[in-house]
């Protein structure tokens, strides 16, 4: 009996510690049909890349893609419409509750139409989790990108180089 209780307790502790931001966020909205979470594993990403390899990619782009994929364990995307501001505020509160885990890396953009914040969870210099929160104020749509893995500054630099300003 003691062994079973210890195993149950250990499983609960591991499960709680093992949750990423997206899991914690979605737990709070498990009954909400307006918010959805999509998970893309590295294997799925590799398959997508294979499709595009037939197209013209430079050797540098192939190396960057390989490097980015090697650093990722998972990529999760949360999309919430019609109540985007509510979801965005909840995400900020969830980050604030976990301020010992997450730190603000950058406010990537703040305009009258869009808010974007980038947070990281680190162990020493290794980034274990990267969370980008985004609110499209005009359309009231919330998006969050949650990467887990063993990322570094070079990973973030490569991602930010590929970001293009949005045309309205």
CORDA-V473943 format. One record per pair of residues at least 12 apart in sequence whose ideal C-beta (glycine too) atoms are under 10 Angstrom apart, sorted by the first residue. I is the first residue (numbers start at 1). GAP is how many residues later the second one is. If there is no record, write none. Layout:
# CORDA-V473943
i & gap
I & GAP
I & GAP
This chain:
# CORDA-V473943
i & gap
18 & 130
20 & 19
20 & 53
20 & 54
20 & 56
20 & 101
20 & 108
20 & 109
20 & 111
20 & 126
20 & 127
20 & 128
21 & 55
21 & 57
21 & 70
21 & 73
21 & 74
21 & 77
21 & 80
21 & 81
21 & 98
21 & 100
21 & 108
21 & 109
21 & 110
21 & 112
21 & 123
21 & 124
21 & 125
21 & 126
21 & 127
22 & 15
22 & 16
22 & 17
22 & 52
22 & 53
22 & 54
22 & 55
22 & 56
22 & 69
22 & 107
22 & 109
22 & 122
22 & 123
22 & 124
22 & 125
22 & 126
23 & 14
23 & 16
23 & 53
23 & 123
24 & 67
24 & 70
24 & 71
24 & 73
24 & 74
24 & 122
25 & 12
25 & 51
25 & 53
25 & 55
25 & 62
25 & 65
25 & 66
25 & 69
25 & 70
25 & 106
25 & 108
25 & 119
25 & 121
26 & 50
26 & 52
26 & 118
27 & 67
28 & 59
28 & 62
28 & 63
28 & 65
28 & 66
29 & 49
29 & 51
29 & 54
29 & 57
29 & 58
29 & 61
32 & 48
32 & 51
32 & 54
32 & 55
34 & 45
34 & 46
34 & 47
34 & 48
34 & 49
34 & 50
34 & 52
34 & 53
34 & 108
35 & 43
35 & 44
35 & 45
35 & 46
35 & 47
35 & 48
35 & 49
35 & 51
35 & 52
35 & 55
35 & 107
35 & 109
36 & 41
36 & 42
36 & 43
36 & 44
36 & 45
37 & 39
37 & 40
37 & 41
37 & 42
37 & 43
37 & 107
37 & 109
38 & 37
38 & 38
38 & 39
38 & 40
38 & 41
39 & 35
39 & 36
39 & 37
39 & 38
39 & 107
40 & 32
40 & 34
40 & 35
40 & 36
40 & 37
41 & 31
41 & 32
41 & 33
41 & 34
42 & 26
42 & 27
42 & 28
42 & 29
42 & 30
42 & 31
42 & 32
42 & 33
42 & 107
43 & 26
44 & 30
44 & 31
45 & 20
45 & 23
45 & 24
45 & 27
45 & 29
45 & 30
46 & 19
46 & 20
46 & 23
48 & 17
49 & 13
49 & 16
49 & 17
49 & 19
49 & 20
52 & 13
53 & 12
61 & 101
63 & 95
64 & 90
64 & 94
64 & 95
64 & 97
64 & 98
65 & 93
67 & 87
67 & 88
67 & 91
68 & 79
68 & 81
68 & 83
68 & 86
68 & 87
68 & 90
68 & 91
68 & 94
69 & 80
70 & 79
70 & 80
70 & 85
71 & 55
71 & 56
71 & 59
71 & 76
71 & 78
71 & 79
71 & 80
71 & 81
71 & 83
71 & 84
71 & 87
72 & 58
72 & 75
72 & 76
72 & 77
72 & 78
72 & 79
72 & 83
73 & 55
73 & 56
73 & 74
73 & 75
73 & 76
73 & 77
73 & 78
74 & 55
74 & 72
74 & 73
74 & 74
74 & 75
75 & 55
75 & 70
75 & 71
75 & 72
75 & 73
75 & 74
76 & 55
76 & 68
76 & 69
76 & 70
76 & 71
76 & 72
77 & 55
77 & 66
77 & 67
77 & 68
77 & 69
78 & 13
78 & 53
78 & 55
78 & 56
78 & 64
78 & 65
78 & 66
78 & 67
78 & 68
79 & 62
79 & 63
79 & 64
79 & 65
80 & 55
80 & 60
80 & 61
80 & 62
80 & 63
80 & 64
81 & 55
81 & 58
81 & 59
81 & 60
81 & 61
81 & 62
82 & 57
82 & 58
82 & 59
82 & 60
83 & 57
83 & 58
83 & 59
84 & 50
84 & 51
84 & 52
84 & 53
84 & 54
84 & 55
84 & 56
84 & 57
84 & 58
84 & 59
85 & 30
85 & 50
85 & 51
85 & 52
85 & 55
85 & 56
85 & 57
86 & 54
86 & 56
87 & 46
87 & 48
87 & 53
87 & 54
87 & 55
87 & 56
87 & 57
88 & 27
88 & 28
88 & 29
88 & 45
88 & 46
88 & 47
88 & 48
88 & 49
88 & 52
88 & 53
88 & 54
88 & 55
88 & 56
89 & 46
89 & 53
90 & 52
91 & 26
91 & 28
91 & 40
91 & 42
91 & 43
91 & 44
91 & 51
91 & 52
91 & 53
92 & 23
92 & 25
92 & 27
92 & 41
92 & 43
94 & 37
94 & 39
95 & 22
95 & 24
95 & 26
95 & 36
95 & 38
98 & 21
98 & 23
99 & 20
100 & 21
101 & 18
101 & 19
101 & 20
101 & 21
101 & 27
101 & 28
102 & 17
102 & 18
102 & 19
102 & 20
102 & 27
102 & 28
102 & 29
103 & 16
103 & 17
103 & 18
103 & 19
104 & 13
104 & 14
104 & 15
104 & 16
105 & 12
105 & 13
105 & 14
105 & 15
105 & 17
105 & 22
105 & 25
105 & 26
105 & 27
105 & 48
105 & 51
106 & 12
106 & 13
106 & 14
106 & 26
106 & 50
106 & 54
108 & 24
108 & 25
108 & 26
108 & 52
108 & 55
109 & 25
109 & 54
109 & 56
109 & 57
110 & 25
111 & 26
112 & 25
112 & 26
113 & 22
113 & 23
113 & 24
113 & 25
113 & 26
113 & 53
113 & 55
114 & 20
114 & 21
114 & 22
114 & 23
114 & 24
114 & 25
114 & 52
114 & 54
115 & 18
115 & 19
115 & 20
115 & 21
115 & 22
115 & 27
116 & 16
116 & 17
116 & 18
116 & 19
116 & 20
116 & 27
117 & 14
117 & 15
117 & 16
117 & 17
117 & 18
117 & 27
118 & 12
118 & 13
118 & 14
118 & 15
118 & 16
118 & 27
118 & 38
118 & 41
118 & 42
119 & 12
119 & 13
119 & 14
119 & 27
120 & 27
120 & 31
120 & 36
121 & 27
122 & 29
122 & 30
123 & 27
125 & 27
125 & 28
126 & 23
126 & 24
126 & 25
126 & 26
127 & 20
127 & 21
127 & 22
127 & 23
127 & 24
127 & 25
127 & 26
127 & 28
127 & 29
128 & 19
128 & 20
128 & 21
128 & 22
128 & 23
129 & 17
129 & 18
129 & 19
129 & 20
129 & 22
130 & 15
130 & 16
130 & 17
130 & 18
130 & 19
130 & 21
130 & 25
130 & 26
130 & 29
131 & 13
131 & 14
131 & 15
131 & 16
131 & 17
132 & 12
132 & 13
132 & 14
132 & 15
132 & 27
133 & 12
133 & 13
136 & 30
138 & 30
145 & 14
147 & 12
